C-alpha cells in the first residue's frame, strides 16, 4: 500500500510540473553533489584555430547556473567551429541548454547583408533574449552562447533575466576588449601580439627542438600565489591557461606574460 501511495504521489508531482518521467530523472540527477561540482567552466579564453572564445563568471540561482561565452565570427562556418569547440568540453556538452544567437555582416557581390539567427536549444524564448541584446547593443560579427545547467527548481521568468544579464555583460566586455585591442594595435605598428600560453604549450609539446622534460610552467594559484609545475604534470593539473605567467626551459624564461616576451621561434 505504501508503495502504491508513493507511485501515486510521484505521478501527481510529474503532472503538476508538466514533466515526463525521463525529464524528471534527468533533472534530479543534476542535483547530485557530483553534478553540481561539474557544472560550469572556469572563466578563461578558449582558442579554436584563429577564433578566440571568451567565457565569463556564471550566475547561480536556486542551483541553476547560467554562463556566457562570446566569440567573434564572420561566417556560419565560424559559428559551427565555435559550437563544436564548446561542446568538446563535457561540462558544456552535458548542460541542459546551450542556447545562442549571432549577428554577422556578410558581403556578397559588393552588397552587405546582415545574417541573424538564434537557437533556444529547448529553453523556449532563450535565443530571442540573446538576440534582442545583440540588436540593442548593435553588436555585429559576434555569437553569444548561454549555457544553462538546470538545478531542479523552476525559476519562471527569472531565467530570462539571467539570460539577458549574462548576454549583456558578455557583449559589453567583448566590445571593450575589441576596442582596446584595436586601439593598441593602431597606436604602435611595431608592437607584436603576444602569443597565448596555450600556443606556447603546444609548441613546446610538439616541436622536437625543445626539451619538454626540462620545461617548468609558472602559474598563479588563487590562494597560494605564484607556483610552478613541471610540463609533464600539467595535463593532469586542471589549471586553466589564463593563469599561466611564464615558461622556463633549463631554468631560462622563454615566454613571459608580464614582460610580453616570447623567445621561442615561431614556425
N, C-alpha and C positions, 0 to 999 in steps of 0.2 A: 504493500500500500504506500509506504514511504517513497519508494522509487517511482511509483505512478504519479504521486504528487510532485516530485522533483521534475519529472518529464513534463507534466502539465505546466508548471511554473516556467520552465525553460522555454516552452513554446509560446507562452504568453509574453515573455520578455522579448523574444525574437519578433513577435507581431508588433509590439509597441515600438521597437527600434526600427522596424521596417527592414530587417536584415535577414539574409539567408543563413542557414547553419554554417555554410562554408565561410561566409564573410565573418560571422561571429567567431569561428575558430581561428581565422587568420588574425583578427584584431586582438583577441585575448592572448595569442602567442606573443604579440608585440609588447605586452605588458610585463613579460618576464624580465628579471634583472639583466640577463644576458642580452636580450634585445634592446633594453634601454641603454646599456653600455655601448652597444654597437651603433646606435643611431647618431647621425650627423658626422661630418668630417671636419678635420682641423681647418681653421682659416688659413688659406695659403693660395699661391698661384700654381696652376697646373698647365704644363706645356704639352701641346699636341701639334707636332710639326711647327708651322710658323704662327699658330694660334695660341694665345695665352688666355687661360680661363681663370678668372678671379673668383674666390669664394669668400663668404662673409660669416660672421658670428650668427648662429641660429637664434630664432625667437622660440621660447618654450612656453606653452600654455596648457595646463592640465595634462601633462605628459605627452602632448603632441609637440613636434618640433618642425619648424619651418626654416629652411636655409636657402639662400640665394646664390646663384652662380651667374656670372656675366662674361661675355666674350665678344670681341669684335668679329663680325662676319661680313663677307661680301658676296656670298652666293649660297644657294641651297645646299651645295656640296659642303660648304663650311659648316652649315648647321648640322648636317649629318655627322661630320667629324667630331663636332663638339659633343653631341649626344652620345656618340659611340665611346668617346673618351670618358665622359662622366659615368656612363653605365658600366665601364670596365671596373669601376670601384664597386665592390659587392654591397657596401652600405647604401650607396645611391641606387643601385640596381634593385635592391630588395625593399626600397622605400615604398610606401603606399601609393604616392603620386609623384610624378615628375612632370609637372605642367610647365609650359613655356610659351613665349611669344617672341617674334622678331620683326624688325623693320629693316629692309635692305633697299638702298638706291642702286638700281641696275641700269647701265647704259646699253642701249640696243639700237644700232644703226643711227647713232647721233642723237637718239631720243633717250630721255631719262624717265624711268618709271619706278614707282615705289611698290615693293613687294611687302605685304603684311600677312602674317599668319599667326594663329595661336592654337594651342593644343591643351585641353583640360586634363588629359590622362586620367579620367574618372572623377576628377574634382570639378563637378559641374559649375561653370562660371569662373573658374580659377584663371583660365587663359585670358578671358576677357578683361579681368582686373589687371593682369600684367600688361596687356596691350594698351589699355587705357593710360597707364602711367607712361609708357613709351611715347604715346601720342602727345600727351600733355607736356612731356619734357622735350618734345621734338627730337627724340633720340633716333639716330639713323645708323645703319650698318652695325647693328648690335642684337644679340639674343640674350634674354634673361630666362633662366630656368629656376623655378621654385620647387624644391623638393620637400615633401611632407612625410614625416613618419607619424602615423596615427597612433595616439596614445590610449585609445579605448573609450574616450569620453567625447561625446558630440559637443562641438564648440558653437554650432549655429552660425550666425552672421559674423561672429568674432573671427572666424577663419579667413574671411575675405579681408578684414582689416590687417591681419598678419601678412597675408599675401601682398597687399598693397604696400604696407610698411617695408617689407623685405625688398620689394622691387624698387621702391623709391630710394632707399638707402644705397642699393647696389648701383643704380643708374647715376646718382649724384657722385658717388666715389669713383665710378668708372669715368664719368665726364671730367672730373677733377684730375684724375690720373692721366687721361688722354691729353688734356690741356697742358698739364705740367710737362709731359713727355715732349709735346710739340714745341713748347717754348724753350725747353732745354736744348733740343736738337737744333733749333734755329739760332740760339744765342751763341753757339760755338760749333762751327762747322768741322773743327778738327777733333772734337771730343768723340771718342769711340764708345759705343754702347757696350756696357759690361755684360759678358755672357752670364747666364744663370748658373747657379750652383749645380743644378741637375745636369746641365750641358757639360760642365767640368767633370762631374762624377762619371758620366758616360764615356767621356774621352779617356780618362784615366783607366776605366774598366776595360775598354776595348782596344786602345792604342798600345801596340807592343813596345813602343818607345819608352813607356812609363811603367815603373815597377809599382803595382798597386799594393803589394805586400809591405812596401816601405812608406805607404801613404797614411797620414793621420788627418782626420776631419775635425775642425773646431766648430762647435755649435753652442748656442746659448740655451741653457736649461731654464725653465720658468722659475724654479726655486733655488737651484744651485749656482746659477750664473754661468760663466763660460766654462765649457767642458770639452774634452777631447775623446774621440773614439776611433778605433782602427778601421781602415777601409773594409776589412773582411767582416767586421761586426755590424757595419752599417745596415745591410739588408734586413737584419733581424731586430733592429732597434725601434722601428716605427716612429722615427724622428722626421718631421716634415722638412723639406729642403729650404723653406724660407727661414729656418733657424740656423742655417749654416753660415759661418762668417769667414772661414778660411780653409784652405787645403795645404798640407805640408807634405813634401816628398823628401826623404832623407834629411829631415829637420829644416828644410828650406821652404818658406811660404811661396807657393806658386800661384795662388789665387787668393785675393783679399777683398772682401766686400766693402769694408770701411774705407780702405785706401783706393778702391776701384782699380786694383792691379790684376792683370791676367798675364802671367808669364809663360803659359803653355802655348805651343804652336797651334794655330788654328788650321784645320785641314778640311 
